[in-house]
Amino acid sequence: DLVPISPDHPDTPAHLAVKDRLARWERPALVLFSDSDPIFAPSAAERIAAHIPGALEPEIVAGAGHFLQEDQGPLIGRRIAQFVASTS
């Protein structure tokens, strides 16, 4: 029940606040999604990236599930380090 699926879910206001803030984020943003997430399809990455003005093209991480940082930790770490270096 962590992801609200109805307007009356108790966490809906917090999620909408995050969505609103991300819509105003103009700094670079790295969007990573997995190819095997049982909750969010890879196509969700494109919708989220399109909502963030500063987002780079979303990247799909192969061989990862919902917790891609656990499934592909070293790869995610390298990609984040590259992103930080390129924006510093």
N, CA, C and O atoms as CSV, one atom per row, in Angstrom:
chain,resi,resn,atom,element,x,y,z
A,1,ASP,N,N,0.801,-1.201,0.000
A,1,ASP,CA,C,0.000,0.000,0.000
A,1,ASP,C,C,0.848,1.271,0.000
A,1,ASP,O,O,0.361,2.323,0.414
A,2,LEU,N,N,2.092,1.204,-0.449
A,2,LEU,CA,C,2.946,2.387,-0.459
A,2,LEU,C,C,2.667,3.310,-1.637
A,2,LEU,O,O,2.985,4.498,-1.577
A,3,VAL,N,N,2.085,2.788,-2.693
A,3,VAL,CA,C,1.802,3.588,-3.884
A,3,VAL,C,C,0.298,3.838,-3.941
A,3,VAL,O,O,-0.485,2.903,-4.110
A,4,PRO,N,N,-0.103,5.102,-3.799
A,4,PRO,CA,C,-1.541,5.397,-3.838
A,4,PRO,C,C,-2.145,5.054,-5.193
A,4,PRO,O,O,-1.591,5.391,-6.240
A,5,ILE,N,N,-3.275,4.386,-5.156
A,5,ILE,CA,C,-3.955,4.062,-6.412
A,5,ILE,C,C,-5.339,4.704,-6.475
A,5,ILE,O,O,-6.100,4.470,-7.414
A,6,SER,N,N,-5.655,5.518,-5.464
A,6,SER,CA,C,-6.932,6.227,-5.473
A,6,SER,C,C,-6.739,7.584,-4.795
A,6,SER,O,O,-5.832,7.744,-3.978
A,7,PRO,N,N,-7.577,8.552,-5.123
A,7,PRO,CA,C,-7.452,9.889,-4.531
A,7,PRO,C,C,-7.633,9.917,-3.016
A,7,PRO,O,O,-7.127,10.819,-2.348
A,8,ASP,N,N,-8.354,8.934,-2.469
A,8,ASP,CA,C,-8.592,8.941,-1.030
A,8,ASP,C,C,-7.548,8.159,-0.236
A,8,ASP,O,O,-7.679,8.027,0.981
A,9,HIS,N,N,-6.517,7.641,-0.896
A,9,HIS,CA,C,-5.433,6.949,-0.193
A,9,HIS,C,C,-4.728,7.962,0.713
A,9,HIS,O,O,-4.510,9.098,0.290
A,10,PRO,N,N,-4.364,7.588,1.944
A,10,PRO,CA,C,-3.750,8.546,2.866
A,10,PRO,C,C,-2.429,9.149,2.366
A,10,PRO,O,O,-2.062,10.246,2.788
A,11,ASP,N,N,-1.718,8.461,1.487
A,11,ASP,CA,C,-0.440,8.975,0.993
A,11,ASP,C,C,-0.565,9.796,-0.288
A,11,ASP,O,O,0.434,10.322,-0.780
A,12,THR,N,N,-1.769,9.914,-0.832
A,12,THR,CA,C,-1.954,10.650,-2.085
A,12,THR,C,C,-1.465,12.097,-1.998
A,12,THR,O,O,-0.774,12.538,-2.916
A,13,PRO,N,N,-1.783,12.860,-0.949
A,13,PRO,CA,C,-1.305,14.249,-0.902
A,13,PRO,C,C,0.225,14.363,-0.962
A,13,PRO,O,O,0.752,15.250,-1.634
A,14,ALA,N,N,0.924,13.486,-0.275
A,14,ALA,CA,C,2.390,13.530,-0.300
A,14,ALA,C,C,2.923,13.220,-1.691
A,14,ALA,O,O,3.861,13.870,-2.153
A,15,HIS,N,N,2.344,12.250,-2.352
A,15,HIS,CA,C,2.783,11.896,-3.704
A,15,HIS,C,C,2.498,13.023,-4.691
A,15,HIS,O,O,3.313,13.293,-5.574
A,16,LEU,N,N,1.365,13.673,-4.551
A,16,LEU,CA,C,1.040,14.797,-5.431
A,16,LEU,C,C,1.976,15.976,-5.190
A,16,LEU,O,O,2.324,16.693,-6.128
A,17,ALA,N,N,2.385,16.181,-3.940
A,17,ALA,CA,C,3.333,17.255,-3.629
A,17,ALA,C,C,4.686,16.983,-4.283
A,17,ALA,O,O,5.316,17.898,-4.812
A,18,VAL,N,N,5.128,15.739,-4.248
A,18,VAL,CA,C,6.388,15.370,-4.905
A,18,VAL,C,C,6.264,15.565,-6.410
A,18,VAL,O,O,7.173,16.100,-7.044
A,19,LYS,N,N,5.159,15.142,-6.975
A,19,LYS,CA,C,4.939,15.303,-8.416
A,19,LYS,C,C,5.002,16.778,-8.809
A,19,LYS,O,O,5.614,17.130,-9.818
A,20,ASP,N,N,4.373,17.633,-8.015
A,20,ASP,CA,C,4.389,19.068,-8.287
A,20,ASP,C,C,5.809,19.626,-8.207
A,20,ASP,O,O,6.215,20.423,-9.052
A,21,ARG,N,N,6.551,19.212,-7.204
A,21,ARG,CA,C,7.933,19.704,-7.037
A,21,ARG,C,C,8.811,19.236,-8.192
A,21,ARG,O,O,9.615,20.013,-8.708
A,22,LEU,N,N,8.668,17.991,-8.600
A,22,LEU,CA,C,9.476,17.481,-9.715
A,22,LEU,C,C,9.159,18.211,-11.015
A,22,LEU,O,O,10.037,18.369,-11.863
A,23,ALA,N,N,7.937,18.650,-11.181
A,23,ALA,CA,C,7.552,19.380,-12.393
A,23,ALA,C,C,8.255,20.730,-12.482
A,23,ALA,O,O,8.312,21.334,-13.552
A,24,ARG,N,N,8.790,21.200,-11.358
A,24,ARG,CA,C,9.510,22.473,-11.334
A,24,ARG,C,C,11.023,22.293,-11.226
A,24,ARG,O,O,11.755,23.277,-11.122
A,25,TRP,N,N,11.496,21.055,-11.248
A,25,TRP,CA,C,12.925,20.754,-11.097
A,25,TRP,C,C,13.623,20.970,-12.438
A,25,TRP,O,O,13.390,20.227,-13.390
A,26,GLU,N,N,14.476,21.987,-12.509
A,26,GLU,CA,C,15.123,22.308,-13.772
A,26,GLU,C,C,16.596,21.950,-13.810
A,26,GLU,O,O,17.260,22.168,-14.823
A,27,ARG,N,N,17.105,21.415,-12.743
A,27,ARG,CA,C,18.494,20.953,-12.730
A,27,ARG,C,C,18.548,19.584,-13.394
A,27,ARG,O,O,17.518,18.933,-13.566
A,28,PRO,N,N,19.746,19.145,-13.766
A,28,PRO,CA,C,19.847,17.805,-14.361
A,28,PRO,C,C,19.307,16.741,-13.406
A,28,PRO,O,O,19.474,16.833,-12.190
A,29,ALA,N,N,18.669,15.749,-13.972
A,29,ALA,CA,C,18.113,14.647,-13.185
A,29,ALA,C,C,18.376,13.342,-13.919
A,29,ALA,O,O,18.174,13.244,-15.129
A,30,LEU,N,N,18.821,12.359,-13.184
A,30,LEU,CA,C,19.081,11.030,-13.727
A,30,LEU,C,C,17.883,10.148,-13.394
A,30,LEU,O,O,17.505,10.021,-12.230
A,31,VAL,N,N,17.293,9.547,-14.406
A,31,VAL,CA,C,16.127,8.678,-14.213
A,31,VAL,C,C,16.521,7.262,-14.617
A,31,VAL,O,O,16.770,6.986,-15.791
A,32,LEU,N,N,16.575,6.374,-13.639
A,32,LEU,CA,C,16.929,4.976,-13.870
A,32,LEU,C,C,15.745,4.092,-13.484
A,32,LEU,O,O,15.140,4.276,-12.428
A,33,PHE,N,N,15.432,3.156,-14.328
A,33,PHE,CA,C,14.376,2.179,-14.061
A,33,PHE,C,C,14.894,0.808,-14.462
A,33,PHE,O,O,15.815,0.695,-15.271
A,34,SER,N,N,14.307,-0.216,-13.900
A,34,SER,CA,C,14.721,-1.572,-14.250
A,34,SER,C,C,13.861,-2.129,-15.379
A,34,SER,O,O,12.776,-1.631,-15.677
A,35,ASP,N,N,14.386,-3.168,-15.984
A,35,ASP,CA,C,13.640,-3.820,-17.074
A,35,ASP,C,C,12.670,-4.881,-16.566
A,35,ASP,O,O,11.850,-5.385,-17.333
A,36,SER,N,N,12.754,-5.227,-15.280
A,36,SER,CA,C,11.933,-6.325,-14.754
A,36,SER,C,C,11.208,-5.956,-13.463
A,36,SER,O,O,10.989,-6.817,-12.610
A,37,ASP,N,N,10.838,-4.704,-13.314
A,37,ASP,CA,C,10.120,-4.263,-12.122
A,37,ASP,C,C,8.690,-4.806,-12.179
A,37,ASP,O,O,7.979,-4.552,-13.151
A,38,PRO,N,N,8.258,-5.550,-11.152
A,38,PRO,CA,C,6.898,-6.094,-11.177
A,38,PRO,C,C,5.821,-5.044,-10.888
A,38,PRO,O,O,4.632,-5.316,-11.053
A,39,ILE,N,N,6.233,-3.844,-10.458
A,39,ILE,CA,C,5.272,-2.800,-10.115
A,39,ILE,C,C,5.178,-1.739,-11.206
A,39,ILE,O,O,4.082,-1.331,-11.591
A,40,PHE,N,N,6.333,-1.292,-11.702
A,40,PHE,CA,C,6.367,-0.253,-12.730
A,40,PHE,C,C,7.012,-0.790,-13.993
A,40,PHE,O,O,8.139,-1.283,-13.956
A,41,ALA,N,N,6.314,-0.698,-15.098
A,41,ALA,CA,C,6.876,-1.097,-16.394
A,41,ALA,C,C,7.942,-0.084,-16.804
A,41,ALA,O,O,7.904,1.064,-16.364
A,42,PRO,N,N,8.892,-0.498,-17.644
A,42,PRO,CA,C,9.911,0.447,-18.112
A,42,PRO,C,C,9.318,1.715,-18.737
A,42,PRO,O,O,9.950,2.771,-18.704
A,43,SER,N,N,8.132,1.621,-19.294
A,43,SER,CA,C,7.504,2.805,-19.896
A,43,SER,C,C,7.218,3.896,-18.862
A,43,SER,O,O,7.068,5.063,-19.224
A,44,ALA,N,N,7.141,3.533,-17.592
A,44,ALA,CA,C,6.937,4.537,-16.540
A,44,ALA,C,C,8.110,5.501,-16.481
A,44,ALA,O,O,7.940,6.667,-16.123
A,45,ALA,N,N,9.297,5.025,-16.828
A,45,ALA,CA,C,10.485,5.885,-16.816
A,45,ALA,C,C,10.314,7.055,-17.771
A,45,ALA,O,O,10.679,8.184,-17.442
A,46,GLU,N,N,9.769,6.798,-18.935
A,46,GLU,CA,C,9.571,7.874,-19.912
A,46,GLU,C,C,8.542,8.882,-19.418
A,46,GLU,O,O,8.720,10.087,-19.599
A,47,ARG,N,N,7.477,8.408,-18.802
A,47,ARG,CA,C,6.458,9.325,-18.283
A,47,ARG,C,C,7.029,10.194,-17.166
A,47,ARG,O,O,6.752,11.392,-17.100
A,48,ILE,N,N,7.821,9.589,-16.294
A,48,ILE,CA,C,8.408,10.350,-15.192
A,48,ILE,C,C,9.433,11.345,-15.722
A,48,ILE,O,O,9.422,12.512,-15.330
A,49,ALA,N,N,10.311,10.900,-16.601
A,49,ALA,CA,C,11.324,11.801,-17.158
A,49,ALA,C,C,10.675,12.966,-17.907
A,49,ALA,O,O,11.165,14.093,-17.837
A,50,ALA,N,N,9.594,12.708,-18.613
A,50,ALA,CA,C,8.901,13.769,-19.350
A,50,ALA,C,C,8.299,14.805,-18.404
A,50,ALA,O,O,8.075,15.952,-18.792
A,51,HIS,N,N,8.041,14.404,-17.183
A,51,HIS,CA,C,7.436,15.289,-16.186
A,51,HIS,C,C,8.474,16.173,-15.490
A,51,HIS,O,O,8.111,17.162,-14.854
A,52,ILE,N,N,9.766,15.827,-15.605
A,52,ILE,CA,C,10.841,16.557,-14.927
A,52,ILE,C,C,11.605,17.359,-15.976
A,52,ILE,O,O,12.298,16.772,-16.807
A,53,PRO,N,N,11.496,18.688,-15.956
A,53,PRO,CA,C,12.139,19.489,-17.002
A,53,PRO,C,C,13.639,19.230,-17.167
A,53,PRO,O,O,14.141,19.276,-18.290
A,54,GLY,N,N,14.358,18.961,-16.090
A,54,GLY,CA,C,15.801,18.764,-16.178
A,54,GLY,C,C,16.241,17.332,-16.399
A,54,GLY,O,O,17.440,17.050,-16.396
A,55,ALA,N,N,15.305,16.425,-16.591
A,55,ALA,CA,C,15.658,15.001,-16.695
A,55,ALA,C,C,16.364,14.676,-17.997
A,55,ALA,O,O,16.017,15.176,-19.067
A,56,LEU,N,N,17.358,13.829,-17.870
A,56,LEU,CA,C,18.002,13.255,-19.039
A,56,LEU,C,C,17.082,12.177,-19.605
A,56,LEU,O,O,16.064,11.836,-19.002
A,57,GLU,N,N,17.446,11.654,-20.754
A,57,GLU,CA,C,16.712,10.515,-21.320
A,57,GLU,C,C,16.752,9.378,-20.298
A,57,GLU,O,O,17.830,9.051,-19.801
A,58,PRO,N,N,15.621,8.772,-19.975
A,58,PRO,CA,C,15.646,7.702,-18.975
A,58,PRO,C,C,16.479,6.511,-19.438
A,58,PRO,O,O,16.561,6.209,-20.629
A,59,GLU,N,N,17.085,5.855,-18.475
A,59,GLU,CA,C,17.902,4.679,-18.753
A,59,GLU,C,C,17.248,3.461,-18.114
A,59,GLU,O,O,16.816,3.507,-16.962
A,60,ILE,N,N,17.182,2.387,-18.865
A,60,ILE,CA,C,16.611,1.135,-18.371
A,60,ILE,C,C,17.762,0.210,-17.993
A,60,ILE,O,O,18.637,-0.072,-18.811
A,61,VAL,N,N,17.753,-0.253,-16.760
A,61,VAL,CA,C,18.809,-1.117,-16.238
A,61,VAL,C,C,18.387,-2.569,-16.408
A,61,VAL,O,O,17.377,-3.006,-15.855
A,62,ALA,N,N,19.167,-3.302,-17.173
A,62,ALA,CA,C,18.868,-4.714,-17.430
A,62,ALA,C,C,19.199,-5.569,-16.209
A,62,ALA,O,O,20.152,-5.301,-15.477
A,63,GLY,N,N,18.395,-6.592,-16.014
A,63,GLY,CA,C,18.668,-7.566,-14.964
A,63,GLY,C,C,18.361,-7.076,-13.563
A,63,GLY,O,O,18.960,-7.546,-12.596
A,64,ALA,N,N,17.439,-6.141,-13.442
A,64,ALA,CA,C,17.086,-5.627,-12.124
A,64,ALA,C,C,15.573,-5.666,-11.955
A,64,ALA,O,O,14.816,-5.582,-12.922
A,65,GLY,N,N,15.157,-5.797,-10.704
A,65,GLY,CA,C,13.741,-5.762,-10.380
A,65,GLY,C,C,13.371,-4.411,-9.799
A,65,GLY,O,O,13.940,-3.390,-10.184
A,66,HIS,N,N,12.427,-4.399,-8.878
A,66,HIS,CA,C,11.946,-3.144,-8.302
A,66,HIS,C,C,13.049,-2.426,-7.526
A,66,HIS,O,O,13.120,-1.197,-7.549
A,67,PHE,N,N,13.897,-3.172,-6.847
A,67,PHE,CA,C,14.985,-2.578,-6.069
A,67,PHE,C,C,16.272,-2.659,-6.875
A,67,PHE,O,O,17.186,-3.409,-6.533
A,68,LEU,N,N,16.333,-1.876,-7.953
A,68,LEU,CA,C,17.465,-1.985,-8.868
A,68,LEU,C,C,18.783,-1.689,-8.183
A,68,LEU,O,O,19.807,-2.238,-8.590
A,69,GLN,N,N,18.808,-0.845,-7.160
A,69,GLN,CA,C,20.056,-0.560,-6.462
A,69,GLN,C,C,20.578,-1.800,-5.736
A,69,GLN,O,O,21.780,-1.910,-5.494
A,70,GLU,N,N,19.712,-2.711,-5.394
A,70,GLU,CA,C,20.148,-3.959,-4.770
A,70,GLU,C,C,20.510,-4.997,-5.823
A,70,GLU,O,O,21.469,-5.750,-5.653
A,71,ASP,N,N,19.752,-5.039,-6.902
A,71,ASP,CA,C,19.981,-6.045,-7.941
A,71,ASP,C,C,21.176,-5.718,-8.831
A,71,ASP,O,O,21.864,-6.623,-9.303
A,72,GLN,N,N,21.423,-4.444,-9.061
A,72,GLN,CA,C,22.523,-4.016,-9.933
A,72,GLN,C,C,23.312,-2.888,-9.263
A,72,GLN,O,O,23.636,-1.883,-9.896
A,73,GLY,N,N,23.613,-3.066,-7.990
A,73,GLY,CA,C,24.275,-2.033,-7.192
A,73,GLY,C,C,25.536,-1.440,-7.797
A,73,GLY,O,O,25.628,-0.219,-7.924
A,74,PRO,N,N,26.526,-2.272,-8.180
A,74,PRO,CA,C,27.754,-1.706,-8.747
A,74,PRO,C,C,27.497,-0.884,-10.016
A,74,PRO,O,O,28.085,0.182,-10.200
A,75,LEU,N,N,26.627,-1.380,-10.876
A,75,LEU,CA,C,26.312,-0.652,-12.106
A,75,LEU,C,C,25.620,0.674,-11.790
A,75,LEU,O,O,25.950,1.704,-12.378
A,76,ILE,N,N,24.672,0.647,-10.871
A,76,ILE,CA,C,23.955,1.859,-10.480
A,76,ILE,C,C,24.933,2.858,-9.862
A,76,ILE,O,O,24.884,4.051,-10.164
A,77,GLY,N,N,25.811,2.370,-9.008
A,77,GLY,CA,C,26.807,3.243,-8.384
A,77,GLY,C,C,27.697,3.919,-9.416
A,77,GLY,O,O,27.959,5.119,-9.328
A,78,ARG,N,N,28.160,3.150,-10.390
A,78,ARG,CA,C,28.999,3.731,-11.455
A,78,ARG,C,C,28.227,4.776,-12.246
A,78,ARG,O,O,28.752,5.845,-12.559
A,79,ARG,N,N,26.983,4.463,-12.567
A,79,ARG,CA,C,26.189,5.394,-13.380
A,79,ARG,C,C,25.910,6.692,-12.617
A,79,ARG,O,O,25.947,7.775,-13.199
A,80,ILE,N,N,25.633,6.584,-11.327
A,80,ILE,CA,C,25.418,7.786,-10.516
A,80,ILE,C,C,26.710,8.595,-10.427
A,80,ILE,O,O,26.682,9.820,-10.545
A,81,ALA,N,N,27.838,7.924,-10.219
A,81,ALA,CA,C,29.129,8.628,-10.159
A,81,ALA,C,C,29.418,9.353,-11.473
A,81,ALA,O,O,29.888,10.490,-11.461
A,82,GLN,N,N,29.139,8.702,-12.604
A,82,GLN,CA,C,29.331,9.353,-13.907
A,82,GLN,C,C,28.427,10.577,-14.035
A,82,GLN,O,O,28.857,11.631,-14.503
A,83,PHE,N,N,27.187,10.430,-13.620
A,83,PHE,CA,C,26.231,11.534,-13.701
A,83,PHE,C,C,26.695,12.714,-12.852
A,83,PHE,O,O,26.686,13.855,-13.314
A,84,VAL,N,N,27.100,12.442,-11.617
A,84,VAL,CA,C,27.555,13.512,-10.727
A,84,VAL,C,C,28.786,14.200,-11.314
A,84,VAL,O,O,28.880,15.427,-11.300
A,85,ALA,N,N,29.723,13.414,-11.825
A,85,ALA,CA,C,30.931,13.994,-12.422
A,85,ALA,C,C,30.590,14.870,-13.627
A,85,ALA,O,O,31.227,15.900,-13.850
A,86,SER,N,N,29.598,14.466,-14.394
A,86,SER,CA,C,29.246,15.225,-15.601
A,86,SER,C,C,28.462,16.498,-15.295
A,86,SER,O,O,28.350,17.377,-16.149
A,87,THR,N,N,27.924,16.602,-14.096
A,87,THR,CA,C,27.123,17.778,-13.755
A,87,THR,C,C,27.813,18.676,-12.740
A,87,THR,O,O,27.257,19.695,-12.330
A,88,SER,N,N,29.014,18.307,-12.335
A,88,SER,CA,C,29.736,19.103,-11.319
A,88,SER,C,C,30.601,20.161,-11.959
A,88,SER,O,O,31.274,20.915,-11.257
